[in-house]
Amino acid sequence: MPQLRLALNQIDSSVGDLAGNAETIVRRTRQSAERGAHLVAFPEMALTGYPVEDLALRSSFVEASRASLRALAARLADEGLGDLPVVVGYLDRSATAQPKYGQPAGAPRNAAAVLHRGEVALSFAKHHLPNYGVFDEFRYFVPGDTLPVVRVHGVDVALAICEDLWQDGGRVPAARSARAGLLLSVNASPYERDKDDTRLELVRKRAQEAGCTTAYLAMTGGQDDLVFDGDSIVVGADGEVVARAPQFSETCLVVDLDLPAAAADAPEGVVDDGLRIERVVLSEDPVPAYEPEHTGGCAERLDDDAEVYAALVVGLRAYVRKNGFRSVLIGLSGGIDSALVAAIACDAVGPENVYGVSMPSKYSSDHSRSDAAELARRTGLNYRTVAIEPMFDAYMGSLELTGLAEENLQSRLRGTMLMALSNQEGHIVLAPGNKSELAVGYSTLYGDSVGAYGPIKDVYKTLV
């Protein structure tokens, strides 16, 4: 059986940063080549970042993506990497779709391409478009209608994009009909609790349905309010796991595979779900036999709590860095929510970039003050105390507030204080509210709710 060394680059891309993402792809391709890869892959929309959302409807950005892809292909060749096929996700447009009601203007496509010898050897668009949860891809894209198959060193590799595996039908059974030796899917599938177990069972099932080894390459990192957990997987045709990448970290998963040789009479034409097989031959001859160095293995799995914590850290780090901030600001009350947010922030951006403020009033207990100070000592974050009692007294002298109005005044003064420090010193304010509080409104508007980003906004109090 022919051998193929596959390099799955599990990376974090930034939406809109075409130059930066291209630089990462070139650097990672070079590293993959140094490890002897025969086929290199990058995640869904790795060149543009994911999700591009309304940028897909901006024709100038679509054209910039297409131009960047061509420039990337040329650069790879110029740097001596042209003979190595590279699969890259990007934003494209359909050249054949006619404008019609209900279709996004410009017919943009969530696409991927195979780059080889300075050219775009093959491009294709996502067939199944998700329209649930955080996805709204019917709004942004038109679907693809082909089954792309690229022949690399005598092995037929069928290609798919994310939802093409998550939905029944389409490219998975089509890969079996095309008698592919490998099904490679590039993905940007957002994290949710227990998704690693769901993903594993999905890839096992699809590998058996496709009748061939299946590689699921996932994005990692974060973008806005989404987190991507990596966890790329390679599964044999029998459903057994060959290799599995770590969660929440950028890595290159390299694996040596023994795969069926491409059939001399490989099917052509239209197969399952009306998909038309589109074949491109890059290299017919198998690589000379070699001793496998990368035979698989699974990275250690995180337990449930560690997994959620890692997602919170990765999400905050990505939000801060990708929005151009250098430091974060947190009000430290001595309570569990602000303590958890502070710990997440220190792990995300480093304690030297975390600024904590204790804002005691005459109602604050000595215990809450000492807990905040001890938290700062243990984590090493920057810490200061600013008493709000003088401001509180000034308000009370002017307004004579009572009851709930008086109680909420403390929180609103703290919110004003944090925003003033943010404006003055350039820190981004983190809101410590958890999902339980936010769900039932157990927080003070313009007080507890102040902050540009809530690290634990999707974590129930019981889990906190």
C-alpha positions in Angstrom: 0.0 0.0 0.0 1.2 3.5 -0.7 2.5 5.6 2.2 1.6 9.2 2.9 2.8 11.5 5.7 0.0 13.9 6.6 0.6 17.1 8.5 -2.5 18.6 10.1 -1.7 22.2 11.3 -4.0 23.0 14.1 -3.7 26.8 14.3 -5.4 30.0 15.5 -6.2 32.5 12.7 -7.4 36.1 13.1 -10.4 37.4 11.2 -9.3 39.9 8.6 -5.6 39.6 9.1 -4.8 38.2 5.6 -1.1 39.0 5.7 -0.6 37.7 9.3 -2.5 34.5 8.6 -0.6 33.9 5.3 2.7 34.4 7.2 1.6 31.7 9.7 0.7 29.3 6.9 4.1 29.7 5.2 6.0 29.2 8.4 3.9 26.2 9.4 4.2 24.7 5.9 8.0 25.1 6.1 8.0 23.3 9.4 5.8 20.5 8.0 8.2 20.1 5.1 11.1 19.8 7.5 9.3 16.9 9.1 8.9 15.2 5.8 5.2 15.8 5.1 3.7 14.7 1.7 0.4 16.6 2.2 -0.1 19.6 4.5 -3.5 21.0 5.6 -4.8 24.1 7.5 -8.2 24.6 9.0 -11.4 26.1 7.5 -11.0 29.7 6.5 -7.4 29.7 7.9 -6.4 32.5 5.5 -9.3 34.9 6.4 -10.0 33.8 10.0 -13.4 32.4 11.0 -16.1 33.4 11.3 -15.9 36.3 8.7 -19.6 37.1 9.1 -20.7 40.2 7.2 -17.2 40.5 5.7 -18.4 37.8 3.3 -20.8 40.3 1.8 -18.1 42.9 1.2 -16.9 42.3 -2.3 -13.5 44.0 -1.7 -12.8 41.6 1.1 -13.7 38.6 -1.0 -11.4 39.8 -3.7 -8.6 40.5 -1.2 -9.0 36.9 0.0 -8.8 35.5 -3.5 -5.7 37.6 -4.3 -4.1 36.6 -1.0 -4.6 32.9 -1.9 -2.9 33.3 -5.3 -0.1 35.3 -3.7 0.3 32.6 -1.0 0.6 29.9 -3.7 3.3 31.9 -5.5 5.2 32.5 -2.3 5.2 28.9 -1.3 6.7 28.1 -4.7 9.3 30.9 -4.4 10.4 29.6 -1.0 11.0 26.1 -2.3 7.8 24.6 -1.0 5.9 24.4 -4.3 6.0 20.7 -4.7 4.3 20.1 -1.4 0.5 20.2 -1.8 -1.1 22.5 0.8 -4.9 22.6 1.6 -6.0 26.0 2.8 -9.4 27.4 3.8 -10.3 30.8 2.5 -13.2 33.1 1.3 -14.1 32.7 -2.4 -17.1 33.5 -4.6 -19.0 31.5 -7.1 -18.2 32.3 -10.7 -21.4 30.7 -12.0 -24.1 31.5 -9.5 -26.7 33.9 -10.9 -28.1 36.7 -8.6 -31.5 35.6 -7.2 -33.8 36.4 -4.3 -32.6 34.8 -1.0 -29.0 34.4 -2.1 -26.2 36.5 -0.6 -25.0 39.2 -2.9 -21.9 38.3 -4.8 -22.4 34.6 -4.2 -19.6 34.3 -1.6 -18.3 30.8 -0.7 -16.8 29.2 2.3 -14.0 27.5 0.4 -10.8 25.7 0.5 -8.0 25.2 -2.1 -5.1 22.9 -2.9 -2.0 24.9 -3.6 0.7 23.3 -5.7 3.7 24.5 -7.7 2.7 28.1 -7.4 -0.9 27.6 -8.6 -4.3 27.0 -7.2 -4.6 23.4 -8.4 -8.1 22.8 -7.1 -10.8 24.8 -5.2 -14.1 23.8 -3.7 -16.9 25.2 -1.5 -18.6 23.8 1.6 -21.5 21.7 0.6 -23.6 21.6 3.8 -24.2 25.1 5.3 -25.0 25.2 9.0 -27.9 27.4 10.1 -28.3 26.8 13.8 -26.7 27.8 17.1 -23.9 30.3 16.4 -24.0 29.6 12.7 -25.8 31.7 10.0 -24.1 30.4 6.9 -27.2 30.5 4.7 -27.0 34.3 5.1 -23.4 34.5 4.0 -22.6 31.7 1.5 -23.7 29.7 -1.5 -23.0 25.9 -1.3 -20.6 23.9 -3.3 -21.8 21.0 -5.6 -18.6 19.0 -6.2 -16.7 16.2 -4.5 -13.1 17.3 -4.8 -10.6 14.5 -5.1 -6.8 15.2 -5.4 -4.4 12.4 -6.2 -1.2 12.7 -4.1 1.6 10.1 -4.5 -0.8 7.6 -5.9 -3.5 8.0 -3.2 -6.9 9.6 -3.9 -7.8 12.1 -1.2 -11.4 13.4 -1.0 -11.8 16.8 0.6 -14.6 18.3 2.8 -15.3 21.3 5.0 -16.6 21.0 8.6 -20.4 20.7 8.3 -19.9 18.3 5.4 -19.1 15.7 8.1 -21.6 16.9 10.7 -24.6 16.4 8.4 -25.7 13.1 6.9 -25.2 12.5 3.2 -23.2 14.6 0.8 -19.5 14.3 0.7 -19.1 11.4 3.1 -21.0 8.7 1.1 -19.7 10.4 -2.1 -16.1 9.7 -0.9 -17.0 6.0 -0.7 -18.6 6.1 -4.2 -15.4 7.8 -5.5 -13.3 5.0 -3.8 -11.1 7.6 -2.0 -8.3 6.3 0.1 -8.4 9.2 2.5 -11.1 11.7 3.5 -9.7 15.0 4.8 -12.0 17.5 6.4 -10.9 21.0 7.4 -12.9 22.6 10.2 -13.5 25.6 12.5 -16.0 24.0 14.9 -16.6 26.1 18.0 -16.1 24.5 21.4 -19.0 23.5 23.7 -19.0 21.3 26.7 -18.5 17.5 26.0 -18.0 18.3 22.3 -14.7 16.3 22.3 -16.7 13.1 23.0 -19.3 14.0 20.3 -16.6 14.8 17.8 -14.8 11.5 18.3 -18.0 9.4 17.8 -18.8 11.5 14.7 -15.4 11.0 13.0 -15.5 7.3 13.8 -19.0 7.0 12.2 -18.0 9.0 9.2 -14.8 7.0 8.6 -16.8 3.8 8.5 -19.5 5.4 6.2 -16.8 6.7 3.9 -15.0 3.4 3.9 -11.6 5.1 4.3 -9.2 6.7 6.8 -10.7 10.0 7.8 -8.7 13.0 9.1 -10.6 15.8 10.9 -8.4 19.0 11.2 -9.8 21.5 13.7 -9.0 25.2 14.4 -7.9 26.3 17.8 -7.9 29.6 19.6 -10.7 32.2 19.8 -12.5 34.9 17.9 -14.9 37.4 19.5 -17.3 35.2 21.6 -16.3 31.9 20.1 -13.6 29.5 21.3 -12.1 26.7 19.2 -10.7 23.7 21.0 -8.5 22.0 18.4 -8.7 18.2 19.1 -7.9 17.1 15.6 -8.4 13.4 15.0 -7.3 10.8 12.5 -9.4 7.6 12.4 -9.0 4.4 10.4 -11.6 3.0 8.1 -12.6 0.6 10.9 -13.3 3.4 13.3 -10.2 3.0 15.3 -8.4 6.2 16.4 -4.9 6.5 14.7 -3.9 9.9 16.2 -5.4 12.7 18.2 -4.0 16.2 18.8 -4.1 18.1 22.1 -7.0 20.4 23.1 -6.7 24.2 23.1 -3.2 24.5 21.7 -1.6 25.2 18.4 0.3 22.2 17.1 1.1 20.2 14.0 -0.2 16.6 14.1 2.0 14.5 11.8 1.0 11.0 11.0 2.3 8.3 8.6 -0.5 6.4 6.9 -0.7 3.3 4.8 -3.5 4.0 2.3 -5.1 2.1 -0.6 -3.7 2.9 -4.0 -5.9 5.0 -6.3 -7.9 2.8 -8.6 -7.1 2.8 -12.3 -10.8 2.9 -13.1 -11.7 5.4 -10.4 -15.4 6.6 -10.8 -16.2 9.9 -12.5 -19.3 11.9 -13.0 -22.2 12.6 -10.5 -22.5 10.6 -7.3 -24.4 10.9 -4.0 -26.6 14.0 -3.4 -25.9 15.2 -7.0 -22.2 15.9 -6.3 -20.0 15.9 -9.3 -16.5 14.3 -8.8 -13.8 16.8 -9.6 -10.4 15.1 -9.8 -7.0 16.6 -10.0 -3.8 14.5 -10.3 -0.8 16.0 -8.6 1.5 12.9 -8.4 0.8 9.4 -9.6 3.8 7.6 -8.2 3.9 6.4 -4.6 6.8 7.7 -2.5 9.6 5.2 -2.0 9.0 2.9 0.9 10.2 4.3 4.2 10.2 3.4 7.9 7.3 5.3 9.6 8.3 7.8 12.3 4.9 9.1 13.2 2.7 6.2 13.9 0.0 8.0 15.8 -0.9 8.3 19.5 -3.4 10.4 21.4 -2.6 13.5 23.4 -3.6 13.4 27.0 -7.2 14.5 27.5 -8.4 17.2 29.9 -10.9 16.4 32.5 -14.3 18.2 32.4 -13.4 21.1 34.7 -9.9 21.6 33.2 -11.5 21.6 29.7 -13.9 24.4 30.6 -11.1 26.4 32.4 -8.8 26.0 29.3 -11.7 27.3 27.1 -12.1 30.4 29.3 -8.4 31.1 29.3 -8.0 30.7 25.5 -11.2 32.8 24.8 -10.0 35.7 27.0 -6.5 35.6 25.6 -7.7 35.7 22.0 -10.2 38.5 22.7 -7.6 40.7 24.4 -4.8 40.2 21.9 -7.0 40.3 18.7 -8.6 43.5 19.8 -5.2 45.2 20.4 -5.3 45.4 24.2 -2.3 44.8 26.4 -3.8 44.6 29.9 -7.0 43.9 31.8 -8.7 45.5 34.8 -10.8 43.7 37.4 -12.7 44.9 40.5 -11.7 42.5 43.3 -14.4 42.1 45.9 -13.0 39.2 47.8 -15.7 37.0 46.3 -15.5 33.8 44.3 -16.5 35.2 40.9 -13.9 38.0 40.8 -11.3 35.5 42.2 -12.0 33.1 39.3 -11.9 35.9 36.7 -8.6 37.1 38.1 -7.1 33.6 37.9 -8.3 33.2 34.3 -6.9 36.6 33.4 -3.5 35.8 34.9 -3.3 32.6 33.0 -4.5 34.2 29.8 -2.3 37.4 29.6 0.1 37.0 32.5 -0.2 38.5 36.0 2.0 41.5 35.0 -0.8 42.5 32.6 -3.6 42.1 35.1 -4.7 45.1 37.3 -6.9 44.4 40.3 -8.7 47.2 42.3 -10.3 46.8 45.7 -13.0 49.4 46.2 -14.2 49.1 49.8 -17.0 51.0 51.4 -18.1 51.3 55.0 -20.1 48.2 54.5 -17.2 46.1 53.3 -16.0 43.4 55.8 -12.4 43.0 56.8 -12.6 39.5 55.5 -13.5 40.6 51.9 -10.7 43.1 51.9 -8.1 40.6 53.2 -9.3 38.0 50.7 -8.8 40.3 47.8 -5.3 41.3 49.0 -4.4 37.6 49.5 -5.6 36.7 46.0 -3.4 39.5 44.5 -0.4 38.2 46.5 -0.9 34.6 45.4 -1.4 35.4 41.7 1.2 38.2 41.4 -1.2 40.6 39.7 -1.0 44.4 40.1 -3.1 45.5 43.1 -4.4 48.8 44.6 -7.1 49.9 46.9 -9.3 52.9 46.2 -11.9 53.6 48.9 -15.3 54.7 47.6 -16.7 55.9 50.9 -16.0 59.6 50.2 -17.9 59.4 46.9 -20.7 57.4 48.5 -21.1 60.0 51.2 -21.2 62.8 48.6 -24.0 61.1 46.7 -25.9 60.4 49.8 -25.6 64.0 50.9 -27.0 65.2 47.6 -29.7 62.6 47.0 -30.6 61.1 50.4 -31.0 57.7 48.9 -32.6 54.8 50.9 -33.2 51.0 50.5 -32.3 49.4 47.2 -31.2 52.7 45.7 -28.6 53.1 48.4 -27.5 49.5 48.1 -27.0 49.7 44.3 -25.1 53.0 44.6 -22.0 51.2 45.8 -21.9 48.9 42.7 -22.5 51.8 40.4 -19.7 53.9 42.0 -17.4 50.9 41.5 -18.4 50.6 37.8 -17.7 54.3 37.3 -14.3 53.9 39.0 -13.3 51.0 36.8 -14.3 52.8 33.6 -12.4 55.9 34.6 -9.3 53.8 35.2 -9.8 52.0 31.9 -10.0 55.3 30.0 -7.0 56.8 31.8 -4.7 53.8 31.7 -5.9 51.8 28.7 -6.9 48.6 30.4 -9.9 46.6 29.2 -12.4 46.0 32.0 -13.5 42.4 32.7 -17.0 41.9 34.1 -17.1 39.1 36.7 -20.8 38.1 36.4 -21.6 34.4 35.9 -24.4 32.9 33.8 -26.7 32.3 36.7 -26.7 35.9 37.8 -27.1 37.2 34.3 -29.9 34.8 33.5 -32.1 36.0 36.5 -30.9 39.6 36.5 -29.1 39.3 39.9 -26.7 42.1 39.1 -26.7 45.9 39.2 -27.1 47.7 35.8 -24.2 50.1 35.3 -22.5 48.4 38.3 -21.8 44.7 38.2 -22.6 44.7 34.5 -19.7 47.1 33.7 -17.1 45.5 31.5 -16.1 45.0 27.9 -15.8 41.2 28.2 -17.3 38.7 30.7 -14.9 35.7 31.0 -17.5 33.6 32.9 -20.7 34.9 31.3 -21.4 31.4 30.1 -20.5 29.5 33.3 -23.2 28.7 35.8 -22.6 29.6 39.5 -22.6 25.9 40.5 -19.6 25.3 38.2 -17.9 28.5 39.4 
